[in-house]
């Protein structure tokens, strides 16, 4: 369990903010290996036919969850997808994930075969349990793919506390009516939160005192930013807005 705080910051302030963050943070291993220090996050969100998860967030319910399949960067023969369940309970956030080959996801969803396809990666000791939870929610709530959310991420952990994590997310884009084969599509995406970067801090031991002092010059205020909900709103606005 951990806390997650989000702070929108203007993109034009990002170079200066990076410089001020540098003494406190180290790039995580995946980000450090990527060109320009950023990688692409692609999440296919699932929801009920009535968009229950979307409305629970909009209504601010204290206990809610999101179900998604997440991949990174561009597709390769070795690409891994993560079956994820993210829960929020009275401000505390937890996330379970199970790694599988992207090419096996369809069969997992069809057959429910966990043992044959969940990858034996040591970083995920509860992977089989988490995969079972994912499939349970998919089937019991009759979930269907609802929105594909894509963005660029720079990820860091604390110099003095590796459990502290900070990410910079920007270039957000979304599309509805997407399915698994569309995970790596770019042509149908609608940009949103343009000109903004979402700073996310994730911690369990308490928010470091330096976070507020670093963000203060940029007038960054904590906000309840949901990439999933805002992406759906942007897509709906695009559909409803007539073109010239």
Secondary structure, DSSP 8 states (H G I E B T S, - for coil): -BEEEEEEEEGGGHHHHHHHHGGGEEE-HHHHTSGGG-EEEEEEEEE-TT-HHHHHHHTT-SEEEEEEEEEESS--TT-EEEEEEEEEETTEEEEEEEEEEGGGHHHHHHH---TTTS---TT-TTHHHHHHHHHHHHHHTT-EEEEEEEEEEEEEEESS-TT-EEEEEEEEEEEES--GGGTT--TT-EE-STTEEEEEEEESS---HHHHHHHHTTT--B----HHHHHHHHHHHHHHS---
